[in-house]
Amino acid sequence: MNIIDKKDGSGVAMCDPDQAEALLAEFELDRNDVEFILSQSEINREQEAFLQQTDWQVTRHRDQLESQEATSLTDAQYQQLLSKRQQARKMIRAG
């Protein structure tokens, strides 16, 4: 992840996402003072994690429909989830 100063566009630091808050404190910067730019591999990891974390919701919904049970998600919620999952797939690029 790159951390960029919004005032002058200069690079503040490069770090792993889990180190960002510590670096901001070290440089005495506020989150509003900087912009975070993720690398494509970081974007891929985040989106793949989202897909994995929501697989069970899709599976549960399909199982409930197939067994003619009441679904935990409304049709609108399910369509919204599918849309978010499709957006995640589009954001993932082969490394």
Secondary structure, 3 states (H helix, E strand, C coil): CEEEECCCCCEEEECCHHHHHHHHHHCCCCHHHEEEECCHHHHHHHHHHHHHHHHHHHHHHHHHHHCCCCCCCCHHHHHHHHHHHHHHHHHCCCC
